[in-house]
């Protein structure tokens, strides 16, 4: 009986870990690059960030510096793709943020009121179905100024009502070319952009789930 309980516990842990995932590859200029070439490498394996006050919400655990990460030049308005090691498994929204570095993206930790959102992917109603995929493709804004940026991919797992929502995060380093002159906003600080009282953070997706607001600021528009 003790062995059976122990084995069941191990299986439960294994199942939980296997349900996690990592944003680790960036496709830019039509090229799918190897893991962690242009995406900062995290040090927490595939575990999520759950502390709303943690600086790890910016670019994941171990992602505060990009000195060991390359920066890719991409045209404003072009298409890029973030790929994961395995498809997103937990229900919840996907969001993409950018922050312009004061200098080199590799030297930028993402501190300050610098983050603006360029994409939200929420549930589809009726039914409340989520876009759970192994890769997400989107276009960069056409109007943003040239320069180096952190490009932050986020998926928020809200599959366990009453438990702590789980942030899965990856930051790529990009150098925008052929851009415009629009200073997009609103800009927010991370941590600080997400509150424990946000309806999209506390939502129960299994009970009367008929609408949803993705946490964070409004999506910026050119």
ROSE-4610 file (N, C-alpha, C; in Angstrom, 1 decimal, always signed):
// ROSE-4610
residu = [X/X/X/X/X/X/X/X/X/X/X/X/X/X/X/X/X/X/X/X/X/X/X/X/X/X/X/X/X/X/X/X/X/X/X/X/X/X/X/X/X/X/X/X/X/X/X/X/X/X/X/X/X/X/X/X/X/X/X/X/X/X/X/X/X/X/X/X/X/X/X/X/X/X/X/X/X/X/X/X/X/X/X/X/X/X/X/X/X/X/X/X/X/X/X/X/X/X/X/X/X/X/X/X/X/X/X/X/X/X/X/X/X/X/X/X/X/X/X/X/X/X/X/X/X/X/X/X/X/X/X/X/X/X/X/X/X/X/X/X/X/X/X/X/X/X/X/X/X/X/X/X/X/X/X/X/X/X/X/X/X/X/X/X/X/X/X/X/X/X/X/X/X/X/X/X/X/X/X/X/X/X/X/X/X/X/X/X/X/X/X/X/X/X/X/X/X/X/X/X/X/X/X/X/X/X/X/X/X/X/X/X/X/X/X/X/X/X/X/X/X/X/X/X/X/X/X/X/X/X/X/X/X/X/X/X/X/X/X/X/X/X/X/X/X/X/X/X/X/X/X/X/X/X/X/X/X/X/X/X/X/X/X/X/X/X/X/X/X/X/X/X/X/X/X/X/X/X/X/X/X/X/X/X/X/X/X/X/X/X/X/X/X/X/X/X/X/X/X/X/X/X/X/X/X/X/X/X/X/X/X/X/X/X/X/X/X/X/X/X/X/X/X/X/X/X/X/X/X/X/X/X/X/X/X/X/X/X/X/X/X/X/X/X/X/X/X/X/X/X/X/X/X/X/X/X/X/X/X/X/X/X/X/X/X/X/X/X/X/X/X/X/X/X/X/X/X/X/X/X/X/X/X/X/X/X/X/X/X/X/X/X/X/X/X/X/X/X/X/X/X/X/X/X/X/X/X/X/X/X/X/X/X/X/X/X/X/X/X/X/X/X/X/X/X/X/X/X/X/X/X/X/X/X/X/X/X/X/X/X/X/X/X/X/X/X/X/X/X/X/X/X/X/X/X/X/X/X/X/X/X/X/X/X/X/X/X/X/X/X/X/X/X/X/X/X/X/X/X/X/X/X/X/X/X/X/X/X/X/X/X/X/X/X/X/X/X/X/X/X/X/X/X/X/X/X/X/X/X/X/X/X/X/X/X/X/X/X/X/X/X/X/X/X/X/X/X/X/X/X/X/X/X/X/X/X/X/X/X/X/X/X/X/X/X/X/X/X/X/X/X/X/X/X/X/X/X/X/X/X/X/X/X/X/X/X/X/X/X/X/X/X/X/X/X/X/X/X/X/X/X/X/X/X/X/X/X/X/X/X/X/X/X/X/X/X/X/X/X/X/X/X/X/X/X/X/X/X/X/X/X/X/X/X/X/X/X/X/X/X/X/X/X/X/X/X/X/X/X/X/X/X/X/X/X/X/X/X/X/X/X/X/X/X/X/X/X/X/X/X/X/X/X/X/X/X/X/X/X/X/X/X/X/X/X/X]
num = [1/1/1/2/2/2/3/3/3/4/4/4/5/5/5/6/6/6/7/7/7/8/8/8/9/9/9/10/10/10/11/11/11/12/12/12/13/13/13/14/14/14/15/15/15/16/16/16/17/17/17/18/18/18/19/19/19/20/20/20/21/21/21/22/22/22/23/23/23/24/24/24/25/25/25/26/26/26/27/27/27/28/28/28/29/29/29/30/30/30/31/31/31/32/32/32/33/33/33/34/34/34/35/35/35/36/36/36/37/37/37/38/38/38/39/39/39/40/40/40/41/41/41/42/42/42/43/43/43/44/44/44/45/45/45/46/46/46/47/47/47/48/48/48/49/49/49/50/50/50/51/51/51/52/52/52/53/53/53/54/54/54/55/55/55/56/56/56/57/57/57/58/58/58/59/59/59/60/60/60/61/61/61/62/62/62/63/63/63/64/64/64/65/65/65/66/66/66/67/67/67/68/68/68/69/69/69/70/70/70/71/71/71/72/72/72/73/73/73/74/74/74/75/75/75/76/76/76/77/77/77/78/78/78/79/79/79/80/80/80/81/81/81/82/82/82/83/83/83/84/84/84/85/85/85/86/86/86/87/87/87/88/88/88/89/89/89/90/90/90/91/91/91/92/92/92/93/93/93/94/94/94/95/95/95/96/96/96/97/97/97/98/98/98/99/99/99/100/100/100/101/101/101/102/102/102/103/103/103/104/104/104/105/105/105/106/106/106/107/107/107/108/108/108/109/109/109/110/110/110/111/111/111/112/112/112/113/113/113/114/114/114/115/115/115/116/116/116/117/117/117/118/118/118/119/119/119/120/120/120/121/121/121/122/122/122/123/123/123/124/124/124/125/125/125/126/126/126/127/127/127/128/128/128/129/129/129/130/130/130/131/131/131/132/132/132/133/133/133/134/134/134/135/135/135/136/136/136/137/137/137/138/138/138/139/139/139/140/140/140/141/141/141/142/142/142/143/143/143/144/144/144/145/145/145/146/146/146/147/147/147/148/148/148/149/149/149/150/150/150/151/151/151/152/152/152/153/153/153/154/154/154/155/155/155/156/156/156/157/157/157/158/158/158/159/159/159/160/160/160/161/161/161/162/162/162/163/163/163/164/164/164/165/165/165/166/166/166/167/167/167/168/168/168/169/169/169/170/170/170/171/171/171/172/172/172/173/173/173/174/174/174/175/175/175/176/176/176/177/177/177/178/178/178/179/179/179/180/180/180/181/181/181/182/182/182/183/183/183/184/184/184/185/185/185/186/186/186/187/187/187/188/188/188/189/189/189/190/190/190/191/191/191/192/192/192/193/193/193/194/194/194/195/195/195/196/196/196/197/197/197/198/198/198/199/199/199/200/200/200/201/201/201/202/202/202/203/203/203/204/204/204/205/205/205/206/206/206/207/207/207/208/208/208/209/209/209/210/210/210/211/211/211/212/212/212/213/213/213/214/214/214/215/215/215/216/216/216/217/217/217/218/218/218/219/219/219/220/220/220/221/221/221/222/222/222]
x = [+0.8/+0.0/+0.9/+1.9/+2.8/+3.5/+3.9/+4.6/+3.6/+2.4/+1.4/+1.1/+1.0/+0.8/+2.0/+3.2/+4.4/+4.5/+4.2/+4.2/+3.2/+2.0/+1.0/+1.4/+2.1/+2.6/+3.6/+4.5/+5.5/+4.9/+3.9/+3.2/+2.5/+1.9/+1.3/+2.3/+3.4/+4.5/+5.0/+5.2/+5.7/+4.7/+3.4/+2.3/+2.3/+2.5/+2.5/+3.7/+4.9/+6.0/+5.9/+5.4/+5.2/+4.3/+3.4/+2.4/+3.0/+4.3/+4.9/+5.6/+6.1/+6.6/+7.5/+8.3/+9.3/+9.3/+9.2/+9.4/+10.9/+11.4/+12.9/+13.4/+12.6/+13.1/+12.3/+13.1/+12.5/+12.8/+11.7/+11.8/+11.7/+12.8/+12.8/+13.5/+13.0/+13.5/+13.3/+12.3/+12.0/+12.9/+13.7/+14.6/+14.2/+14.0/+13.7/+15.1/+15.4/+16.7/+16.7/+17.9/+18.0/+17.6/+17.3/+16.9/+17.9/+17.5/+18.3/+19.3/+19.2/+20.1/+19.8/+18.5/+18.0/+17.0/+16.7/+15.8/+16.7/+16.5/+17.3/+17.0/+18.1/+17.9/+17.6/+16.5/+16.1/+16.8/+16.7/+17.5/+16.5/+15.2/+14.3/+13.6/+14.3/+13.8/+12.5/+11.4/+10.2/+9.1/+9.6/+8.7/+8.2/+7.0/+6.5/+6.9/+6.6/+6.8/+5.4/+5.3/+4.0/+3.9/+5.1/+5.1/+4.9/+3.8/+3.5/+4.4/+5.2/+6.2/+7.6/+7.8/+9.1/+9.6/+10.9/+11.5/+11.6/+11.5/+11.5/+10.3/+9.3/+8.1/+8.5/+9.7/+10.1/+10.5/+11.6/+12.1/+12.5/+11.7/+11.9/+13.1/+13.1/+14.2/+15.5/+16.5/+17.8/+17.9/+16.8/+16.7/+16.9/+17.5/+17.7/+18.8/+19.7/+20.8/+20.8/+21.1/+21.2/+22.6/+23.6/+25.0/+25.4/+24.7/+25.0/+24.0/+23.2/+22.1/+22.4/+22.2/+22.4/+21.2/+21.3/+20.3/+20.1/+18.9/+18.6/+18.0/+18.4/+17.8/+16.6/+15.5/+14.2/+13.6/+12.8/+12.2/+10.9/+10.6/+9.3/+8.2/+7.2/+6.1/+6.2/+7.4/+7.7/+7.1/+7.0/+6.4/+7.5/+7.3/+8.2/+7.3/+8.0/+7.3/+8.1/+7.4/+8.0/+7.5/+8.5/+8.2/+8.6/+7.8/+8.0/+8.6/+9.1/+9.6/+8.5/+7.3/+6.1/+4.9/+3.9/+2.7/+2.2/+1.6/+1.0/-0.1/-0.1/-1.0/-2.1/-1.7/-2.7/-3.5/-4.8/-5.7/-5.3/-5.4/-5.0/-4.6/-4.5/-4.3/-2.8/-2.5/-1.2/-1.1/+0.0/+0.3/+1.7/+1.9/+3.3/+3.5/+4.7/+5.1/+6.4/+6.7/+8.0/+8.5/+9.8/+10.4/+11.6/+11.7/+12.9/+14.1/+15.2/+16.4/+17.0/+17.5/+18.2/+19.5/+20.0/+21.2/+21.1/+22.0/+21.9/+20.9/+20.1/+19.1/+19.8/+21.0/+21.7/+22.0/+22.1/+22.4/+21.2/+20.0/+18.8/+18.1/+17.7/+17.0/+15.5/+15.0/+13.6/+13.0/+13.7/+13.2/+12.6/+11.6/+11.0/+9.7/+9.0/+7.7/+8.0/+8.4/+8.9/+8.2/+7.3/+6.7/+5.4/+5.2/+3.9/+3.5/+2.2/+1.7/+1.3/+1.7/+1.4/+0.4/+0.1/-0.8/-1.5/-2.7/-3.4/-4.2/-4.1/-4.9/-5.7/-6.9/-7.8/-8.7/-9.6/-10.5/-11.6/-12.1/-13.2/-14.5/-15.5/-16.8/-17.8/-18.9/-19.2/-18.3/-18.2/-17.4/-16.2/-15.6/-14.4/-13.2/-13.0/-11.8/-10.6/-9.4/-8.1/-7.3/-6.4/-5.5/-4.2/-4.2/-3.1/-2.3/-1.1/-0.3/+1.2/+2.0/+3.4/+4.2/+3.6/+4.2/+3.2/+3.6/+2.7/+3.4/+2.7/+3.3/+2.5/+3.2/+2.5/+3.4/+2.9/+3.7/+4.1/+5.3/+5.8/+5.1/+5.0/+4.4/+5.2/+4.5/+5.2/+5.7/+5.1/+5.4/+6.5/+7.0/+7.9/+9.2/+9.9/+11.2/+12.3/+13.3/+14.4/+15.1/+15.8/+16.5/+16.4/+17.0/+17.0/+15.9/+15.3/+14.1/+14.2/+13.6/+13.2/+11.8/+11.6/+10.4/+9.9/+8.9/+8.5/+7.2/+7.4/+6.3/+5.8/+4.4/+3.9/+2.6/+2.5/+1.3/+1.0/-0.3/-0.7/-1.6/-1.2/-2.0/-2.9/-4.2/-5.2/-6.1/-5.5/-6.3/-6.7/-6.2/-6.4/-7.0/-8.3/-8.9/-8.7/-8.4/-8.0/-6.6/-5.8/-4.4/-3.7/-2.4/-1.7/-1.6/-2.0/-1.8/-0.3/-0.1/+1.3/+1.7/+2.8/+3.3/+4.5/+4.3/+5.3/+5.9/+7.2/+7.7/+9.0/+9.2/+10.5/+10.7/+12.0/+12.3/+13.4/+13.0/+14.0/+14.6/+15.7/+16.4/+16.4/+15.7/+15.6/+16.1/+16.6/+17.0/+16.1/+15.2/+14.2/+14.9/+14.6/+15.1/+13.8/+14.0/+12.9/+11.7/+11.8/+10.7/+10.2/+9.2/+8.6/+9.1/+8.1/+8.4/+7.4/+6.5/+5.5/+5.9/+5.7/+6.0/+4.8/+4.8/+3.6/+3.4/+2.1/+1.8/+0.3/-0.2/+0.4/+1.6/+2.5/+3.7/+3.5/+3.9/+3.8/+5.1/+5.2/+6.4/+6.0/+7.0/+6.9/+8.0/+7.7/+6.4/+5.6/+4.4/+3.5/+2.3/+2.4/+1.4/+0.2/+0.5/-0.5/-0.9/-2.2/-2.6/-3.4/-3.3/-4.0/-5.5/-6.0/-7.4/-7.9/-7.0/-7.4/-8.4/-9.6/-10.5/-10.0/-9.0/-8.5/-7.4/-7.1/-6.1/-6.9/-8.1/-8.8/-10.0/-10.1/-11.3/-11.4/-12.6/-12.8/-13.3/-12.5/-12.8/-13.8/-14.1/-15.0/-16.4/-16.7/-18.0/-18.5/-19.6/-20.2/-19.2/-18.4/-17.3/-17.8/-18.2/-18.9/-18.2/-17.2/-16.4/-15.1/-14.1/-12.8/-12.0/-11.3/-10.4/-9.0/-8.1/-6.7/-6.0/-5.3/-4.6/-3.6/-3.3/-2.2/-2.9/-2.0/-2.5/-3.2/-3.9/-4.5/-3.4/-3.8/-2.9/-2.6/-1.3/-0.9/-1.3/-1.5/-1.9/-1.2/-0.7/-0.1/-1.1]
y = [-1.2/+0.0/+1.3/+1.2/+2.4/+2.6/+1.5/+1.6/+2.1/+1.6/+2.1/+3.6/+4.1/+5.5/+6.3/+5.8/+6.5/+6.6/+5.4/+5.4/+6.4/+6.4/+7.3/+8.7/+9.1/+10.4/+10.8/+9.9/+10.1/+10.3/+9.5/+9.7/+11.1/+11.5/+12.8/+13.9/+13.8/+14.8/+14.8/+13.6/+13.5/+14.1/+13.8/+14.4/+15.9/+16.4/+17.9/+18.5/+17.9/+18.5/+18.3/+17.2/+17.0/+18.0/+18.5/+19.5/+20.9/+21.1/+22.4/+22.5/+23.7/+24.0/+25.2/+25.4/+26.5/+27.2/+28.5/+29.2/+29.3/+28.7/+28.6/+28.9/+29.0/+29.2/+30.4/+31.1/+32.2/+32.0/+32.1/+32.2/+33.6/+34.1/+35.4/+35.4/+36.3/+36.4/+35.1/+34.3/+33.1/+31.9/+32.1/+31.1/+30.7/+29.4/+28.9/+28.5/+29.3/+29.2/+28.1/+27.7/+26.7/+27.3/+26.4/+26.9/+27.8/+28.9/+29.8/+30.6/+30.6/+31.5/+32.9/+33.2/+34.6/+34.8/+33.7/+33.7/+33.4/+34.3/+34.1/+32.8/+32.1/+30.8/+30.9/+30.3/+30.2/+29.1/+29.2/+28.3/+27.5/+27.5/+26.8/+25.7/+25.1/+24.0/+24.5/+23.8/+24.2/+24.6/+25.1/+25.5/+26.9/+27.2/+28.6/+29.5/+30.8/+31.8/+32.1/+32.2/+32.4/+33.6/+34.2/+35.3/+36.6/+37.3/+38.5/+39.7/+39.5/+40.6/+40.3/+39.2/+38.7/+39.4/+39.8/+40.3/+39.2/+37.9/+36.8/+36.9/+37.6/+37.8/+38.5/+39.2/+39.9/+38.9/+38.1/+37.2/+35.9/+35.4/+34.1/+34.1/+33.0/+32.8/+32.6/+33.4/+33.3/+34.2/+34.9/+35.7/+37.2/+37.6/+39.0/+39.6/+38.8/+39.3/+38.5/+39.2/+38.5/+38.5/+38.6/+38.6/+37.4/+36.3/+35.0/+34.7/+35.7/+35.5/+36.5/+36.0/+36.9/+37.7/+38.8/+39.7/+39.6/+39.4/+39.3/+40.5/+41.0/+42.1/+41.7/+42.4/+42.1/+43.4/+43.4/+44.6/+44.8/+46.1/+46.4/+45.9/+45.4/+44.8/+43.4/+42.8/+41.5/+40.4/+39.2/+38.1/+37.4/+37.0/+36.2/+35.1/+34.1/+32.9/+32.5/+32.4/+31.8/+30.3/+29.4/+28.0/+27.4/+26.4/+25.8/+24.4/+23.9/+22.5/+21.5/+21.9/+21.1/+22.0/+21.6/+22.5/+22.9/+24.1/+24.7/+23.7/+23.4/+22.4/+23.0/+24.0/+24.6/+25.7/+25.7/+26.7/+28.1/+29.1/+30.4/+31.3/+32.6/+33.5/+33.6/+34.0/+34.3/+35.8/+36.4/+37.8/+38.0/+39.0/+39.4/+40.9/+41.1/+42.4/+42.8/+44.1/+44.6/+45.7/+45.8/+46.9/+47.4/+48.7/+49.2/+49.4/+48.8/+48.9/+50.3/+50.8/+52.1/+52.1/+50.9/+50.6/+49.3/+48.4/+47.0/+46.2/+45.4/+44.5/+43.5/+43.1/+42.1/+42.6/+43.9/+44.6/+45.0/+44.8/+45.4/+44.3/+44.7/+43.8/+44.0/+44.9/+45.2/+45.9/+46.6/+47.4/+48.7/+49.1/+50.4/+50.3/+51.4/+51.4/+51.5/+50.3/+50.2/+49.2/+48.4/+47.3/+47.7/+47.5/+47.7/+46.4/+46.2/+44.9/+45.0/+44.0/+44.1/+43.0/+42.0/+41.0/+40.3/+40.0/+39.2/+38.1/+36.9/+35.8/+35.2/+35.5/+35.0/+33.9/+33.5/+32.4/+32.8/+31.8/+32.1/+31.6/+32.5/+32.2/+32.1/+31.3/+30.5/+29.2/+28.8/+27.6/+27.8/+29.0/+29.3/+28.5/+28.3/+27.4/+28.3/+27.7/+28.4/+28.0/+28.8/+28.6/+28.0/+26.6/+25.9/+25.3/+25.8/+25.4/+25.2/+24.7/+24.5/+25.7/+26.6/+27.8/+28.9/+30.1/+31.3/+32.3/+32.6/+33.5/+34.8/+35.9/+37.3/+38.3/+39.4/+40.5/+41.5/+42.0/+43.1/+44.4/+45.4/+46.6/+47.3/+47.9/+48.6/+50.0/+50.5/+51.9/+52.2/+51.1/+51.3/+51.8/+52.6/+53.2/+52.1/+52.3/+51.5/+51.4/+50.3/+50.1/+48.7/+48.4/+47.0/+46.9/+45.8/+45.5/+44.1/+44.0/+42.7/+42.4/+41.2/+40.7/+39.6/+39.8/+39.0/+38.2/+36.9/+36.0/+35.4/+35.4/+35.0/+34.2/+33.1/+32.3/+32.2/+32.5/+32.4/+31.2/+30.3/+29.1/+29.4/+29.3/+29.6/+28.3/+27.2/+25.9/+25.4/+26.0/+25.5/+26.6/+26.9/+27.9/+27.7/+28.7/+28.6/+28.5/+28.0/+27.9/+29.1/+29.1/+30.2/+30.1/+31.1/+31.0/+30.9/+30.4/+30.1/+30.9/+31.6/+32.4/+31.6/+31.4/+30.8/+31.9/+32.1/+33.3/+33.0/+33.8/+33.7/+35.1/+35.6/+36.9/+36.7/+37.2/+37.2/+38.6/+38.7/+40.0/+40.3/+41.5/+41.8/+43.2/+43.5/+44.8/+45.2/+46.2/+46.6/+47.5/+47.2/+48.1/+48.5/+49.6/+50.1/+50.5/+50.9/+51.3/+52.7/+53.1/+54.4/+55.3/+56.1/+57.0/+57.1/+56.0/+56.0/+55.4/+56.1/+55.7/+54.9/+53.6/+52.9/+52.8/+52.7/+52.5/+52.0/+51.9/+52.3/+51.4/+52.0/+51.3/+50.9/+49.8/+49.3/+48.7/+48.6/+47.9/+46.4/+45.6/+44.2/+43.8/+43.4/+43.2/+44.5/+44.4/+45.5/+45.6/+45.0/+45.0/+44.1/+43.1/+42.1/+42.1/+42.1/+42.1/+40.9/+40.5/+39.3/+39.4/+40.7/+40.9/+41.1/+41.0/+41.1/+40.0/+40.3/+39.3/+38.2/+38.5/+37.5/+36.6/+37.0/+36.3/+35.3/+35.7/+34.9/+34.1/+34.2/+33.6/+32.1/+31.6/+30.2/+29.8/+29.1/+28.7/+27.5/+27.0/+25.8/+26.1/+27.3/+27.7/+29.0/+28.9/+30.1/+31.0/+30.3/+31.0/+31.5/+32.8/+33.3/+34.6/+35.1/+36.2/+36.2/+37.0/+37.0/+38.2/+38.8/+39.9/+39.5/+39.6/+39.2/+40.2/+39.7/+40.6/+41.5/+42.6/+43.5/+44.7/+45.5/+46.7/+46.4/+47.4/+47.3/+47.1/+46.4/+46.1/+47.5/+47.8/+49.0/+48.9/+50.0/+50.0/+51.2/+50.9/+51.9/+52.9]
z = [+0.0/+0.0/+0.0/+0.8/+0.9/-0.5/-1.1/-2.4/-3.4/-3.4/-4.4/-4.2/-3.0/-2.7/-3.2/-2.9/-3.4/-4.9/-5.5/-7.0/-7.6/-7.0/-7.5/-7.3/-6.3/-6.1/-7.1/-7.4/-8.4/-9.8/-10.1/-11.4/-11.5/-10.3/-10.3/-10.6/-9.9/-10.1/-11.6/-12.1/-13.5/-14.4/-14.2/-15.0/-15.0/-13.8/-13.7/-14.4/-14.3/-14.9/-16.4/-16.9/-18.3/-19.0/-18.1/-18.6/-18.7/-18.4/-18.5/-19.8/-20.1/-21.4/-21.4/-22.4/-22.4/-23.8/-23.8/-25.1/-25.3/-26.4/-26.5/-27.9/-28.9/-30.3/-30.9/-31.7/-32.5/-33.9/-34.7/-36.2/-36.6/-37.3/-37.8/-39.2/-40.0/-41.4/-42.1/-41.8/-42.4/-41.9/-40.9/-40.4/-39.0/-38.8/-37.5/-36.8/-35.8/-35.2/-34.1/-33.8/-32.7/-31.4/-30.4/-29.1/-28.5/-27.9/-27.1/-27.9/-29.2/-30.0/-29.8/-30.0/-29.8/-28.6/-28.0/-26.8/-25.5/-24.5/-23.3/-22.7/-22.3/-21.7/-20.2/-19.8/-18.4/-17.7/-16.3/-15.5/-14.6/-14.8/-14.0/-14.8/-15.7/-16.6/-17.2/-17.0/-17.6/-16.6/-15.4/-14.3/-14.6/-14.2/-14.4/-13.3/-13.5/-12.4/-11.9/-10.6/-9.9/-9.0/-8.7/-7.8/-8.6/-8.3/-9.0/-8.7/-7.6/-7.3/-7.8/-8.4/-8.8/-10.1/-10.1/-11.4/-12.4/-12.0/-13.0/-13.9/-13.6/-14.5/-15.8/-15.8/-17.0/-18.1/-17.8/-18.8/-18.3/-17.2/-16.6/-15.7/-15.0/-14.0/-14.8/-14.5/-15.2/-16.4/-16.7/-18.0/-17.8/-16.7/-16.4/-17.3/-17.8/-18.6/-19.9/-21.0/-22.3/-22.9/-22.1/-22.6/-23.3/-23.0/-23.7/-24.8/-25.2/-26.2/-27.4/-28.6/-29.7/-30.0/-30.7/-31.1/-32.6/-33.1/-34.5/-35.1/-36.2/-36.9/-37.7/-37.4/-38.1/-38.5/-39.6/-40.1/-39.3/-39.0/-38.4/-39.3/-38.7/-39.5/-39.9/-39.8/-40.3/-39.3/-39.8/-39.0/-38.3/-37.0/-36.2/-35.6/-35.1/-34.5/-33.2/-32.1/-30.9/-30.9/-30.7/-30.6/-29.2/-28.8/-27.5/-27.6/-26.5/-26.5/-26.7/-26.2/-26.4/-26.4/-26.9/-27.1/-25.7/-25.7/-24.5/-24.1/-22.8/-22.3/-21.4/-20.6/-19.7/-20.3/-20.0/-20.5/-20.0/-20.9/-20.5/-21.7/-21.5/-22.6/-22.9/-24.1/-24.6/-24.9/-24.5/-24.7/-25.2/-26.0/-26.4/-26.1/-25.5/-25.0/-25.7/-25.8/-26.2/-25.3/-25.2/-24.4/-25.1/-25.4/-26.1/-25.1/-25.5/-24.6/-24.8/-23.7/-23.8/-24.6/-24.8/-25.6/-26.2/-25.8/-26.4/-25.6/-26.4/-25.7/-24.8/-25.1/-24.3/-22.9/-22.8/-21.5/-20.7/-21.2/-20.7/-19.9/-18.6/-17.8/-17.8/-18.5/-18.7/-17.5/-16.7/-15.6/-16.0/-15.2/-15.5/-16.2/-16.4/-17.1/-18.6/-19.1/-20.5/-21.4/-20.8/-21.6/-22.2/-23.5/-24.1/-24.8/-24.8/-25.3/-26.8/-27.6/-29.0/-29.5/-28.6/-28.9/-27.7/-27.8/-26.8/-27.6/-27.1/-27.7/-26.5/-26.4/-25.4/-25.9/-25.1/-25.4/-26.5/-27.2/-28.1/-27.5/-27.6/-27.1/-28.3/-28.1/-27.0/-26.9/-25.7/-25.4/-24.6/-24.7/-24.0/-24.3/-25.6/-26.1/-26.2/-26.0/-25.9/-27.1/-27.5/-28.6/-28.1/-27.9/-27.3/-28.4/-28.6/-29.8/-29.4/-30.3/-30.1/-30.6/-31.3/-31.9/-32.1/-32.0/-32.1/-33.1/-34.2/-35.2/-35.2/-35.3/-35.2/-35.9/-36.2/-36.9/-35.8/-36.0/-35.2/-35.7/-34.8/-35.2/-36.3/-37.3/-38.4/-38.0/-36.9/-36.6/-35.6/-34.9/-33.8/-34.3/-33.5/-33.9/-34.0/-34.9/-34.9/-33.6/-33.4/-32.1/-31.6/-30.5/-29.9/-28.9/-28.9/-28.0/-27.4/-26.2/-25.7/-26.2/-26.8/-27.3/-26.3/-25.6/-24.5/-24.8/-24.8/-25.0/-23.7/-23.5/-22.2/-22.4/-21.7/-21.6/-20.1/-19.8/-18.4/-18.2/-17.4/-17.1/-16.0/-16.3/-15.3/-15.1/-15.3/-15.3/-14.0/-12.9/-11.5/-10.7/-10.8/-10.0/-8.5/-7.8/-6.4/-6.1/-7.2/-7.1/-7.7/-7.6/-8.2/-9.7/-10.5/-12.0/-12.3/-13.4/-13.8/-15.1/-14.9/-16.1/-16.7/-18.0/-18.9/-19.8/-19.7/-20.3/-21.1/-22.1/-22.9/-23.5/-23.4/-24.0/-25.1/-26.3/-27.4/-27.5/-28.2/-28.4/-29.9/-30.2/-31.6/-31.8/-33.0/-33.5/-34.6/-34.4/-35.4/-36.4/-37.7/-38.8/-39.6/-40.4/-41.2/-40.5/-39.2/-38.4/-38.6/-37.7/-37.8/-36.7/-36.2/-35.1/-34.0/-33.9/-33.0/-31.6/-30.6/-29.2/-28.7/-28.8/-28.5/-27.0/-26.5/-25.2/-25.1/-23.8/-22.6/-22.2/-21.4/-20.9/-19.5/-19.1/-17.7/-17.3/-16.0/-15.4/-15.1/-15.3/-14.9/-13.9/-12.7/-12.1/-11.9/-11.7/-11.4/-12.4/-13.5/-14.5/-14.2/-13.4/-13.1/-11.6/-11.3/-9.9/-9.6/-8.3/-7.9/-7.9/-8.1/-8.2/-9.6/-10.6/-12.0/-12.3/-12.9/-13.3/-14.1/-15.0/-15.9/-15.2/-14.0/-13.2/-12.2/-11.8/-10.8/-11.5/-12.8/-13.5/-13.2/-13.1/-13.0/-14.4/-15.1/-16.5/-16.6/-15.5/-15.5/-15.0/-14.6/-14.0/-14.6/-15.4/-15.9/-16.7/-17.5/-18.2/-19.5/-19.6/-20.7/-21.3/-20.6/-21.0/-20.3/-20.9/-20.3/-20.7/-19.7/-20.0/-19.7/-20.7/-20.5/-19.6/-18.6/-17.7/-18.4/-17.8/-18.3/-19.0/-19.7/-20.3/-21.6/-22.2/-23.5/-24.6/-25.6/-26.7/-27.5/-27.7/-28.4/-29.8/-30.5/-31.9/-32.6/-33.8/-34.6/-35.1]
